[in-house]
Amino acid sequence: MWAIISKIRDLLLGSFIFKSLKFRIILLVLAVGTIPSVITRSVILKNYESNSVSSRNSDLTIQCNILSDYLLSTSYLRDPSQEAVNSEIVQMANLYDGRVIVIDSDFRVIKDTYGLYDNKTIISEDVMLAFSGQSSNAYDSENRYVEVVMPIAGNADAPCEGVIIASASTDAIVASMEVLNRNALILEVVIAIAIIALAILFSNLLIRPFDRVTQAITKIEAGYGQEVMDVRGYTEMESIMGALKQLLSRMKTLDDSRQEFVSNVSHELKTPLASMKVLADSLVTMGDGVSTEMYREFMEDITHEIDRENTIITDLLSLVKMDKTAGDLNIKTVSINAMTELILKRLRPIADQNNIELIFESVRPVEAEVDEVKLTLAFSNLVENAIKYNHKDGWVRVVLDADHQFFVLTVMDSGVGIPEEALDHVFERFYRVDKSHSREIGGTGLGLAITRSAVLMHRGAIKVASKEGEGTEFAVRIPLTYIG
Ligand code: ADP
């Protein structure tokens, strides 16, 4: 049974129509509208039945009392052959569409209007009770009659001389109940139809704001450029539209930044190409008069521009890799001390060129779950910048520390520093404080963007503090255990 019910429920919940809010509203209104009337109908009918039966019962009891007195006054129990009394009894039975049985003190039936029990003996519980002076009555709803069993006695103290068993048909009650029920049913159906019509009307009204939202969204589908129209309706609906507006503006920002990125990329890639073209063109224009040295010089410049183009493309590829989802991380437990030492070892030759002192301070040994390749690239960029944007004979200090949750790598330098207004922008792609200087020293403006992406992929944070002319400090904080 439960299995069937749950199957029906699953079927309903899974069906397309039941998922519709409109359908649910209609169903709800219908239930709220009809269930009370069904309950009221059955309560009223039950009430009507019990009232009618009890009035029928008291009617019959009164008649039995009258009959009892009549039987006593005519001494019918001693002489049951009296025609007038007999016809009176039959008349009463007919009046109630029922049956009257009179029993004398020997429990013998002296009159049965049906003629079935004449001269038979009846010793039933009700009869015994009546002989002890107590009347009883009963309602048999199945066979549709009420029955009264009453002692025939002058008064309460007088000896019981016999018993009257009278029954009255309740067919009329049942018939009028049926009529009532049918009328109520018709009324209910009419009400239900009216409710369904109203429910459809209401649900359409209630659903209308949803349609407007769908319309608004469909309109936006053409492009993010369009404004989201204001949909008035419910508070909930307004908050959905608010969230949608936010989402759209975020998408618009993303779209804008992508466009800007593409145009920046094109520009950056075109610069070395333009230089190469100028160099090559000059060689062609100069024709035969060009010396071998000049050729070599021009060719070296062209090679330099090719290298630069290559660096930009390599950095772009690294950035694209960092932009991918965190699922692409190759997480392993890595000794951050060893990793940092290796980075510094690789960069030492560049530092030595400008006589820059490279110091590594490891406060404690640190092991963390990281993607070694990506984080090496991120840290290398920081240390390389600290060397690149430094003075001759300057210093770079790298400090590694950790608590029980995070490790912190700080890269400090005695370099040129970053102007305050530029601090917010240094992590942007292609941003360079001094474009020409950065270009001179081979910068692409992508290094810090790559570093930031790698740190964020590790659920870490990066901070920068700097004073122009004095030096810069980058601090990276990364969780020791990778949070997926
Ligand atoms: P770039 O390839 O030009 O070095 P980055 O993204 O690594 O690009 O850095 C962006 C800019 O931030 C640099 O052009 C530079 O002006 C500034 N910058 C980065 N690191 C430092 C530093 N340690 N000291 C001074 N300026 C820095």
Boltz pocket constraint, residues with backbone or C-beta under 6 A from the ligand:
constraints:
  - pocket:
      binder: B
      contacts: [[A, 381], [A, 382], [A, 385], [A, 386], [A, 387], [A, 389], [A, 413], [A, 415], [A, 416], [A, 417], [A, 418], [A, 426], [A, 427], [A, 428], [A, 431], [A, 432], [A, 433], [A, 434], [A, 438], [A, 442], [A, 443], [A, 444], [A, 445], [A, 446], [A, 447], [A, 448], [A, 449], [A, 472]]
      max_distance: 6.0
